[in-house]
């Protein structure tokens, strides 16, 4: 029995386990199972996860998408460029190879909604997921700036410095923070929502709840809203493809 799983912390809510369980049942895949590895520190990856019998592949989520990298044997070119890993393949020689399918999932979910005027974007947050989003935007020739609590370079802004003009001139806004995730559904990034328009796309990587406060506030301004579910489905299928090639 091939075993796959998800590495993360406090991941009972996880999309992946349910998604793959349903996939295995729907497609009559009888030789595979998927479990959660809910670990307190990244050290448990070497101490326990790697000792799991018949392990063939893993997904990685918050807070380990960057911390996992030193524990791997190799990275795909995309994962190396992004600096974050959300998929691990264990090859026939036992090497652990890191990939990033987040950027693929995000790009696939976003593209159907893009218009020629979506040329500038704000990425809220600076974690592993935001790096994948930035890489996807680069491949789409969309300029972007990160927004975080502390500015780190000329490609970043702070929430305090963010102006109404910044919102008006960036017609794509992506939330890569965990703010608004169930059960803390009354939270959202602090930005000037009143300047969002019907030309904006407001994309939240969160999928639970289906409509976060961030998305609701965008919807009130008649923006196009997208949650993270399609992105996750696309990245999960890409991970399955990697594990089986």
C-alpha positions as CSV (number, residue, x, y, z in Angstrom):
1,X,0.0,0.0,0.0
2,X,1.5,3.3,-1.1
3,X,1.3,6.0,1.5
4,X,1.1,9.8,0.9
5,X,0.5,12.6,3.4
6,X,0.5,16.2,4.4
7,X,3.2,17.8,6.7
8,X,2.0,20.8,8.7
9,X,1.0,22.1,12.1
10,X,-2.6,22.2,13.4
11,X,-3.9,20.7,10.1
12,X,-7.1,19.0,11.2
13,X,-8.9,21.4,8.9
14,X,-6.8,20.2,5.9
15,X,-8.2,20.1,2.4
16,X,-5.7,17.6,1.2
17,X,-6.6,14.5,3.2
18,X,-10.3,14.8,2.2
19,X,-9.5,15.6,-1.4
20,X,-7.2,12.6,-1.9
21,X,-9.5,10.2,0.1
22,X,-12.4,11.2,-2.3
23,X,-10.1,11.0,-5.3
24,X,-8.9,7.5,-4.4
25,X,-12.5,6.3,-4.0
26,X,-13.9,8.0,-7.1
27,X,-11.1,6.7,-9.3
28,X,-10.9,3.2,-7.6
29,X,-7.3,3.7,-6.6
30,X,-7.0,0.8,-4.1
31,X,-3.3,0.8,-3.5
32,X,-2.9,4.3,-1.9
33,X,-3.8,6.1,1.3
34,X,-3.3,9.6,2.5
35,X,-2.7,10.7,6.1
36,X,-1.8,13.9,8.0
37,X,1.6,14.3,9.7
38,X,0.7,17.0,12.2
39,X,4.2,17.9,13.6
40,X,5.2,20.3,16.3
41,X,8.6,21.2,14.8
42,X,10.3,20.5,11.5
43,X,12.8,18.2,13.3
44,X,10.0,15.6,13.5
45,X,10.3,15.2,9.7
46,X,13.6,13.4,10.0
47,X,12.8,11.8,13.4
48,X,9.4,10.3,12.5
49,X,7.9,11.1,9.2
50,X,10.8,9.7,7.2
51,X,10.4,6.4,9.0
52,X,6.9,5.8,7.7
53,X,6.7,2.5,5.7
54,X,5.8,2.7,2.0
55,X,5.9,6.5,1.9
56,X,6.0,7.8,-1.7
57,X,5.0,11.4,-1.6
58,X,4.1,14.4,0.7
59,X,2.4,17.7,0.6
60,X,3.8,20.5,2.8
61,X,1.7,23.3,4.3
62,X,2.0,26.1,6.9
63,X,4.5,26.7,8.6
64,X,7.0,24.4,6.9
65,X,7.1,25.3,3.2
66,X,10.5,27.0,3.6
67,X,11.8,25.2,6.7
68,X,11.5,21.9,4.9
69,X,14.1,22.8,2.3
70,X,17.3,22.0,4.2
71,X,15.9,18.5,5.0
72,X,15.5,17.5,1.3
73,X,18.0,15.9,-1.1
74,X,17.2,18.1,-4.1
75,X,14.8,20.7,-5.5
76,X,13.1,21.1,-8.8
77,X,14.1,24.2,-10.7
78,X,10.8,25.9,-9.9
79,X,11.0,25.1,-6.2
80,X,14.6,26.4,-6.1
81,X,13.6,29.6,-7.9
82,X,10.6,30.2,-5.6
83,X,12.3,29.2,-2.3
84,X,9.4,27.2,-1.0
85,X,8.2,23.6,-1.3
86,X,4.7,22.2,-1.0
87,X,5.2,18.8,-2.7
88,X,7.8,16.1,-2.0
89,X,8.5,13.1,-4.2
90,X,10.4,10.1,-2.8
91,X,12.1,8.6,-5.8
92,X,13.1,5.0,-6.4
93,X,16.5,5.6,-4.8
94,X,14.9,7.0,-1.6
95,X,15.8,10.6,-2.3
96,X,13.4,13.3,-1.1
97,X,12.9,15.9,-3.9
98,X,11.1,19.1,-3.4
99,X,8.7,20.7,-5.8
100,X,6.3,23.6,-5.8
101,X,2.8,23.1,-7.3
102,X,1.3,26.1,-5.5
103,X,2.4,28.5,-8.3
104,X,0.9,26.2,-10.9
105,X,-2.4,25.9,-9.0
106,X,-2.6,29.7,-8.5
107,X,-1.8,30.4,-12.1
108,X,-4.4,28.0,-13.4
109,X,-7.1,29.4,-11.0
110,X,-6.4,33.0,-11.9
111,X,-5.9,33.0,-15.6
112,X,-9.6,32.6,-16.7
113,X,-10.4,35.9,-14.9
114,X,-7.5,38.1,-16.2
115,X,-8.2,41.1,-18.4
116,X,-5.5,43.1,-20.3
117,X,-5.7,45.8,-17.6
118,X,-4.6,43.4,-14.9
119,X,-0.9,44.4,-15.0
120,X,-0.2,45.4,-11.4
121,X,-0.8,43.4,-8.3
122,X,-0.4,43.6,-4.5
123,X,0.5,40.4,-2.7
124,X,-0.5,40.5,1.0
125,X,1.9,38.5,3.1
126,X,5.5,37.3,2.6
127,X,5.4,33.6,3.5
128,X,6.0,30.5,1.4
129,X,2.7,30.8,-0.5
130,X,3.4,34.4,-1.4
131,X,6.6,33.4,-3.0
132,X,4.8,30.9,-5.3
133,X,2.2,33.6,-6.1
134,X,5.0,36.0,-7.0
135,X,6.6,33.5,-9.3
136,X,3.3,32.8,-11.1
137,X,2.8,36.5,-11.6
138,X,6.2,36.8,-13.1
139,X,5.4,34.1,-15.6
140,X,2.2,36.1,-16.5
141,X,4.2,39.4,-16.9
142,X,2.2,41.0,-14.1
143,X,4.2,43.5,-11.9
144,X,3.7,43.1,-8.1
145,X,4.6,44.4,-4.7
146,X,4.5,42.6,-1.4
147,X,2.6,44.1,1.5
148,X,3.6,43.2,5.0
149,X,4.1,44.6,8.5
150,X,7.7,45.6,7.7
151,X,9.0,46.7,4.4
152,X,12.1,44.7,3.3
153,X,13.0,46.2,-0.1
154,X,11.7,48.4,-2.9
155,X,9.3,45.7,-4.0
156,X,7.4,45.9,-0.7
157,X,5.0,48.1,1.1
158,X,3.7,48.1,4.7
159,X,0.1,48.0,5.7
160,X,0.6,51.4,7.4
161,X,2.0,53.0,4.2
162,X,-0.6,51.5,1.9
163,X,-2.6,54.3,0.3
164,X,-5.9,54.5,-1.5
165,X,-3.9,55.2,-4.7
166,X,-2.0,51.9,-4.2
167,X,-5.4,50.1,-4.2
168,X,-6.7,52.0,-7.1
169,X,-3.6,51.3,-9.3
170,X,-3.2,47.6,-8.5
171,X,-6.2,45.8,-9.9
172,X,-5.2,42.4,-8.6
173,X,-5.0,41.9,-4.8
174,X,-4.0,38.5,-3.4
175,X,-4.3,37.5,0.2
176,X,-1.5,35.1,1.1
177,X,-1.9,35.6,4.9
178,X,-3.9,33.2,7.1
179,X,-6.1,36.1,8.3
180,X,-9.7,35.1,8.1
181,X,-9.2,31.3,8.2
182,X,-11.8,29.3,10.1
183,X,-12.4,29.7,13.0
184,X,-11.1,33.3,13.1
185,X,-13.5,34.4,10.4
186,X,-13.8,38.0,11.6
187,X,-10.2,38.9,10.7
188,X,-8.9,40.3,7.4
189,X,-5.9,42.3,6.1
190,X,-6.2,46.0,6.9
191,X,-6.2,47.7,3.5
192,X,-8.4,50.6,2.0
193,X,-11.2,48.4,0.7
194,X,-13.3,51.4,-0.2
195,X,-11.0,52.0,-3.2
196,X,-11.6,48.5,-4.7
197,X,-13.6,48.7,-7.9
198,X,-15.5,46.4,-10.3
199,X,-12.2,46.1,-12.3
200,X,-10.4,44.5,-9.4
201,X,-9.8,40.8,-8.9
202,X,-9.6,40.0,-5.2
203,X,-8.1,36.5,-4.7
204,X,-7.9,34.8,-1.3
205,X,-5.7,31.7,-0.9
206,X,-8.0,30.7,2.0
207,X,-10.7,28.2,1.2
208,X,-12.3,27.8,4.6
209,X,-14.6,29.7,4.9
210,X,-15.7,29.7,1.3
211,X,-16.1,33.5,1.4
212,X,-13.7,35.2,3.8
213,X,-14.2,38.7,5.2
214,X,-11.5,39.8,2.8
215,X,-13.6,38.5,-0.2
216,X,-16.9,39.8,1.2
217,X,-15.4,43.3,1.5
218,X,-14.2,43.0,-2.1
219,X,-17.5,41.8,-3.3
220,X,-19.2,44.8,-1.7
221,X,-17.2,46.9,-4.1
222,X,-18.3,44.8,-7.0
223,X,-14.8,43.2,-7.5
224,X,-14.4,39.7,-9.0
225,X,-13.7,37.4,-6.1
226,X,-11.9,34.1,-6.1
227,X,-11.2,31.8,-3.1
228,X,-8.4,29.2,-2.8
229,X,-10.3,26.1,-3.6
230,X,-9.6,25.8,-7.3
231,X,-6.0,26.6,-6.7
232,X,-5.8,23.7,-4.2
233,X,-7.5,21.3,-6.6
234,X,-5.0,22.2,-9.4
235,X,-2.0,22.0,-7.2
236,X,-3.2,18.6,-5.7
237,X,-3.6,17.1,-9.2
238,X,-0.2,18.4,-10.2
239,X,1.3,16.8,-7.0
240,X,-0.4,13.5,-7.9
241,X,1.1,13.7,-11.4
242,X,4.6,14.3,-9.9
243,X,4.3,11.4,-7.5
244,X,3.3,9.0,-10.3
245,X,6.0,9.9,-12.9
